[in-house]
Structures are given as C-alpha cells and as structure tokens.
C-alpha cells in the first residue's frame, strides 16, 4: 500500500522530496530547490501516519533508505549529495526544467 501511494505521488508531481522535518540534509535540498524556483512536493515522513511504511517502501523501490529521497520527473535522483552534485555539475536545473518544475520562460 505504501509503495503504491509513493509511486502515485512521484508520478503526479514533477519533483518529490521524501524528507524528515528535522533532517539538516533534507532542509538543505528543499532550500536549494526553493532557491532555484522549483515547485516540489515535500513529504515529511516524520509527520505522516504511514511514514515508516513509506520509508521502507522507498528503500525496497530505490535501494535507498535514507532521506532526503529525491525524485525528479518520476526518476529517482538520490539524496542530498546526489542532488547537490547534480547542481554543481550544472545538470539539476535542466532536469527540473524538463520535468516542468521550473518555468522555463523566466530567465535568471
């Protein structure tokens, strides 16, 4: 059930961050996405009634148990290091734009 719900959330949002509200790495990723002007859905696993089940389902699905667990355009990106690494390599914004999370008409 948790896996089906997780897949539904990922498929219906351009960017999803599975997060825990107290996790500094999660805060860092959400801050980065906000600074880039990306619209994203944050699912705070520590505040969801089925958070533990969801985290286990994500681990089965992606092989990653830790948060943040980031998906862009339905694809699993990884955690904080992967996301910030993509940004440093100049690959995050194109991914976000392609997924429709950043309005490509606004140039910075």
C-alpha positions as CSV (number, residue, x, y, z in Angstrom):
1,X,0.0,0.0,0.0
2,X,2.8,2.5,1.0
3,X,4.7,1.7,-2.2
4,X,1.7,2.2,-4.4
5,X,1.0,5.6,-2.7
6,X,4.6,6.6,-3.0
7,X,4.6,5.8,-6.7
8,X,1.4,7.7,-7.2
9,X,2.8,10.8,-5.5
10,X,6.0,10.6,-7.6
11,X,4.2,10.1,-10.9
12,X,1.8,13.0,-10.2
13,X,4.4,15.6,-9.1
14,X,7.3,17.0,-11.2
15,X,9.6,16.9,-8.1
16,X,9.1,15.0,-4.9
17,X,11.4,15.1,-1.8
18,X,10.8,12.4,0.8
19,X,12.1,14.2,3.9
20,X,12.1,14.4,7.6
21,X,11.4,17.9,9.0
22,X,14.3,17.8,11.4
23,X,16.9,16.4,9.0
24,X,19.5,19.0,8.0
25,X,20.3,17.3,4.7
26,X,16.5,17.4,3.8
27,X,16.4,21.1,4.8
28,X,19.4,21.8,2.5
29,X,17.8,20.1,-0.5
30,X,14.5,21.8,0.0
31,X,16.3,25.1,0.3
32,X,18.2,24.5,-2.9
33,X,15.1,23.7,-4.8
34,X,13.3,26.7,-3.4
35,X,16.3,29.0,-4.3
36,X,16.2,27.6,-7.9
37,X,12.5,28.4,-8.0
38,X,11.4,24.8,-8.5
39,X,8.0,23.7,-7.4
40,X,8.2,20.5,-5.5
41,X,6.2,18.3,-3.1
42,X,7.9,17.6,0.2
43,X,6.6,14.6,2.1
44,X,7.7,14.8,5.7
45,X,7.9,11.2,6.8
46,X,8.2,12.1,10.5
47,X,4.8,13.8,10.2
48,X,3.0,11.2,8.1
49,X,1.0,8.5,9.9
50,X,2.5,5.9,7.4
51,X,5.9,7.5,7.3
52,X,7.8,4.4,8.5
53,X,6.0,2.2,6.0
54,X,6.7,4.7,3.2
55,X,10.3,4.9,4.1
56,X,10.6,1.0,4.0
57,X,8.7,1.0,0.6
58,X,11.1,3.6,-0.8
59,X,14.0,1.5,0.4
60,X,12.6,-1.5,-1.5
61,X,11.9,0.6,-4.6
62,X,15.1,2.6,-4.8
63,X,17.6,0.8,-2.6
64,X,17.9,4.0,-0.6
65,X,16.7,4.0,3.0
66,X,17.9,7.5,3.9
67,X,16.3,10.9,3.5
68,X,16.1,13.1,1.6
69,X,15.0,10.8,-1.1
70,X,14.6,12.9,-4.2
71,X,12.6,12.2,-7.4
72,X,12.6,14.5,-10.5
73,X,10.3,13.8,-13.4
74,X,9.4,10.4,-12.0
75,X,13.1,9.4,-11.8
76,X,14.9,8.6,-8.6
77,X,17.8,11.1,-8.2
78,X,19.1,10.1,-4.7
79,X,19.8,12.0,-1.6
80,X,21.4,15.3,-0.7
81,X,24.9,14.6,-2.1
82,X,23.4,13.4,-5.4
83,X,21.1,16.4,-5.7
84,X,23.8,19.0,-4.8
85,X,26.3,17.1,-7.0
86,X,23.9,17.5,-10.0
87,X,23.5,21.2,-9.2
88,X,27.3,21.7,-9.1
89,X,27.6,19.9,-12.4
90,X,25.0,22.2,-13.9
91,X,22.6,19.3,-14.5
92,X,19.9,19.9,-11.9
93,X,18.2,23.0,-13.5
94,X,17.9,21.3,-16.9
95,X,16.3,18.2,-15.2
96,X,13.9,20.5,-13.2
97,X,13.0,22.4,-16.3
98,X,12.4,19.3,-18.3
99,X,10.2,17.9,-15.5
100,X,8.2,21.1,-15.6
101,X,9.2,22.1,-12.0
102,X,10.8,25.4,-13.3
103,X,9.0,27.7,-15.6
104,X,11.5,27.9,-18.5
105,X,10.2,31.3,-19.6
106,X,11.6,33.0,-16.6
107,X,15.3,33.6,-17.1
108,X,17.6,34.5,-14.3
